[in-house]
Amino acid sequence: MTTVPYLWVYILFATVTVTSLVLFGIVGALKSAGTADERIRRIVLSAGMILFSWMALCMLLGSLGVFRADAGGKVPWIAFAIIIPIVIGIWLIRRSPIVREILHAVPQSSLVGVQGYRGLGAIFLVLYGQRLLPKVLGLPAGFGDVLVGFTALLVATIYTSGWFGRGSLVAAWNVLGIADFTIAVTAGFLSSPGPLQRFAFAEPNTLIGAYPLVMIPIFAIPLSVLLHAGSLTKLMWGEERKAGEQRNALAPAPGH
């Protein structure tokens, strides 16, 4: 486990706060959609149990050192911890009526704006400044998260204003957010001890696989990617509705 004391408080605050924001957002969206209070309670209770159970499992495995970087390690367990929740979450977005009900209720601006929490990724810059993370990871991960977090609030505001072309702006922002994670995760693997290491041999990246910082790649990143997936899904639904409206407008009236 890491010897950086403040990380415990920082990571615990960040993970609990982000999860709580998601749940409160679901409650508010379902209420605005006119969903019955009893159904809201059932949905939020189920969502809360899933999210906090996932968080607890990540904490347990992380504290046991399951994801620690090891030069002799052959199985990159941290990769499975990142990919599996994303695959399950996307499947739920596509197949679960409850998840789709939630997505229909949550405004696009909320799906984007909530990721303002990505600004908390500035911790990577702090850790790099203290020489606890290599440059190849600390700088792109830190600056990328700050940029995505700041623009999340800006894009959400623009979308709410009804600005022309706002759908394209949201799509571009989602691509930016996913690209930020792709770069950070790739840099993490390439700078960590193991068969994939290509950089930072003098100062290998061992902290990212240690608890509690490991909560970022195994919990915060998959959760954020799923928020991106939800946002892009809503954009596709909007395009489908417009296409349907255009088809109906061009279709001949009955009896003609």
Secondary structure in CASP SS format (residue, H / E / C, confidence):
PFRMAT SS
TARGET T0000
AUTHOR 0000-0000-0000
METHOD secondary structure of the structure
MODEL  1
M C 1.00
T C 1.00
T C 1.00
V C 1.00
P H 1.00
Y H 1.00
L H 1.00
W H 1.00
V H 1.00
Y H 1.00
I H 1.00
L H 1.00
F H 1.00
A H 1.00
T H 1.00
V H 1.00
T H 1.00
V H 1.00
T H 1.00
S H 1.00
L H 1.00
V H 1.00
L H 1.00
F H 1.00
G H 1.00
I H 1.00
V H 1.00
G H 1.00
A H 1.00
L H 1.00
K H 1.00
S H 1.00
A C 1.00
G C 1.00
T C 1.00
A C 1.00
D H 1.00
E H 1.00
R H 1.00
I H 1.00
R H 1.00
R H 1.00
I H 1.00
V H 1.00
L H 1.00
S H 1.00
A H 1.00
G H 1.00
M H 1.00
I H 1.00
L H 1.00
F H 1.00
S H 1.00
W H 1.00
M H 1.00
A H 1.00
L H 1.00
C H 1.00
M H 1.00
L H 1.00
L H 1.00
G H 1.00
S H 1.00
L C 1.00
G C 1.00
V C 1.00
F C 1.00
R C 1.00
A C 1.00
D C 1.00
A C 1.00
G C 1.00
G C 1.00
K C 1.00
V C 1.00
P C 1.00
W H 1.00
I H 1.00
A H 1.00
F H 1.00
A H 1.00
I H 1.00
I H 1.00
I H 1.00
P H 1.00
I H 1.00
V H 1.00
I H 1.00
G H 1.00
I H 1.00
W H 1.00
L H 1.00
I H 1.00
R H 1.00
R H 1.00
S C 1.00
P H 1.00
I H 1.00
V H 1.00
R H 1.00
E H 1.00
I H 1.00
L H 1.00
H H 1.00
A H 1.00
V C 1.00
P C 1.00
Q H 1.00
S H 1.00
S H 1.00
L H 1.00
V H 1.00
G H 1.00
V H 1.00
Q H 1.00
G H 1.00
Y H 1.00
R H 1.00
G H 1.00
L H 1.00
G H 1.00
A H 1.00
I H 1.00
F H 1.00
L H 1.00
V H 1.00
L H 1.00
Y H 1.00
G H 1.00
Q C 1.00
R C 1.00
L C 1.00
L C 1.00
P C 1.00
K H 1.00
V H 1.00
L H 1.00
G H 1.00
L H 1.00
P H 1.00
A H 1.00
G H 1.00
F H 1.00
G H 1.00
D H 1.00
V H 1.00
L H 1.00
V H 1.00
G H 1.00
F H 1.00
T H 1.00
A H 1.00
L H 1.00
L H 1.00
V H 1.00
A H 1.00
T H 1.00
I H 1.00
Y H 1.00
T H 1.00
S H 1.00
G C 1.00
W C 1.00
F C 1.00
G C 1.00
R H 1.00
G H 1.00
S H 1.00
L H 1.00
V H 1.00
A H 1.00
A H 1.00
W H 1.00
N H 1.00
V H 1.00
L H 1.00
G H 1.00
I H 1.00
A H 1.00
D H 1.00
F H 1.00
T H 1.00
I H 1.00
A H 1.00
V H 1.00
T H 1.00
A H 1.00
G H 1.00
F H 1.00
L H 1.00
S H 1.00
S C 1.00
P C 1.00
G C 1.00
P C 1.00
L C 1.00
Q C 1.00
R C 1.00
F C 1.00
A C 1.00
F C 1.00
A C 1.00
E C 1.00
P C 1.00
N C 1.00
T C 1.00
L H 1.00
I H 1.00
G H 1.00
A C 1.00
Y C 1.00
P C 1.00
L C 1.00
V C 1.00
M H 1.00
I H 1.00
P H 1.00
I H 1.00
F H 1.00
A H 1.00
I H 1.00
P H 1.00
L H 1.00
S H 1.00
V H 1.00
L H 1.00
L H 1.00
H H 1.00
A H 1.00
G H 1.00
S H 1.00
L H 1.00
T H 1.00
K H 1.00
L H 1.00
M H 1.00
W H 1.00
G H 1.00
E H 1.00
E H 1.00
R H 1.00
K H 1.00
A H 1.00
G H 1.00
E H 1.00
Q H 1.00
R H 1.00
N H 1.00
A H 1.00
L H 1.00
A C 1.00
P C 1.00
A C 1.00
P C 1.00
G C 1.00
H C 1.00
END
